Amino acid sequence: MIEKYQRKLEELSEELEDELAPCREKVNSLRQVIHDTIANMTPELPAVPGPDVNPRVSDWLFDSTRDYFEQLAAYKARKQRRAEQAG
């Protein structure tokens, strides 16, 4: 049964390919234009906002200038102060 329609399917496939060829050329051309446009695009971005912190606050829990043991001591001291304030 397949052999009966095989030739018709091949002819329809070839006809469809012939009709779609100009569309594929346009699509490929548009794809290339879009790719080139995006590759050359430099969007204008807003300025990066500065930090919104109070620099006068010196009692930060974490301070990257401390070494490990200084940081650990500061953490434990703060934890102790919080426990004393709560109790």
C-alpha positions as CSV (number, residue, x, y, z in Angstrom):
1,M,0.0,0.0,0.0
2,I,2.9,2.4,0.8
3,E,4.3,1.9,-2.7
4,K,1.1,3.1,-4.2
5,Y,1.5,6.6,-2.6
6,Q,5.3,6.8,-2.3
7,R,5.8,8.5,-5.7
8,K,3.0,11.0,-5.0
9,L,4.5,11.8,-1.6
10,E,7.9,12.3,-3.2
11,E,6.4,14.7,-5.8
12,L,4.6,16.6,-3.2
13,S,7.7,16.9,-1.1
14,E,9.7,18.2,-4.0
15,E,6.9,20.7,-4.9
16,L,6.8,21.9,-1.3
17,E,10.6,22.3,-1.2
18,D,10.5,24.4,-4.4
19,E,7.8,26.6,-3.0
20,L,9.5,27.0,0.4
21,A,12.9,27.8,-1.0
22,P,12.3,31.6,-1.4
23,C,10.9,31.7,2.1
24,R,13.9,30.0,3.5
25,E,16.2,32.4,1.8
26,K,14.3,35.3,3.3
27,V,14.3,33.7,6.7
28,N,18.1,33.1,6.5
29,S,18.6,36.7,5.4
30,L,16.6,38.1,8.2
31,R,18.3,35.8,10.7
32,Q,21.6,37.1,9.6
33,V,20.5,40.7,9.9
34,I,19.1,40.1,13.4
35,H,22.3,38.4,14.4
36,D,24.5,41.2,13.1
37,T,22.3,43.8,14.8
38,I,22.4,42.1,18.1
39,A,26.2,41.5,17.9
40,N,26.7,45.3,17.3
41,M,24.3,46.4,19.9
42,T,25.5,48.4,23.0
43,P,22.5,49.1,25.2
44,E,22.5,52.2,27.4
45,L,22.4,51.0,30.9
46,P,21.7,53.2,34.0
47,A,24.5,54.0,36.3
48,V,25.1,51.5,39.0
49,P,23.8,52.9,42.3
50,G,26.1,53.4,45.2
51,P,25.7,51.5,48.5
52,D,23.0,52.7,50.8
53,V,24.8,52.2,54.1
54,N,25.7,54.4,57.1
55,P,29.5,54.5,57.1
56,R,29.5,55.8,60.7
57,V,28.2,52.5,62.0
58,S,31.2,50.6,63.4
59,D,29.4,47.6,65.0
60,W,29.1,45.5,61.9
61,L,28.8,41.8,62.6
62,F,31.0,41.0,59.6
63,D,34.1,43.0,58.7
64,S,36.2,41.8,55.8
65,T,39.3,43.5,57.2
66,R,39.4,41.2,60.2
67,D,41.2,37.9,60.0
68,Y,39.4,34.7,61.0
69,F,40.2,34.8,64.7
70,E,39.3,38.5,65.0
71,Q,36.1,37.9,63.2
72,L,35.2,34.9,65.4
73,A,36.0,36.9,68.6
74,A,33.8,39.8,67.3
75,Y,31.0,37.3,66.6
76,K,31.2,35.7,70.0
77,A,31.3,39.1,71.8
78,R,28.2,40.3,69.9
79,K,26.4,37.1,70.7
80,Q,27.3,37.5,74.4
81,R,26.1,41.1,74.4
82,R,22.8,40.0,72.8
83,A,22.3,37.3,75.4
84,E,23.0,39.7,78.2
85,Q,20.5,42.3,76.7
86,A,17.8,39.6,76.3
87,G,18.3,38.1,79.8
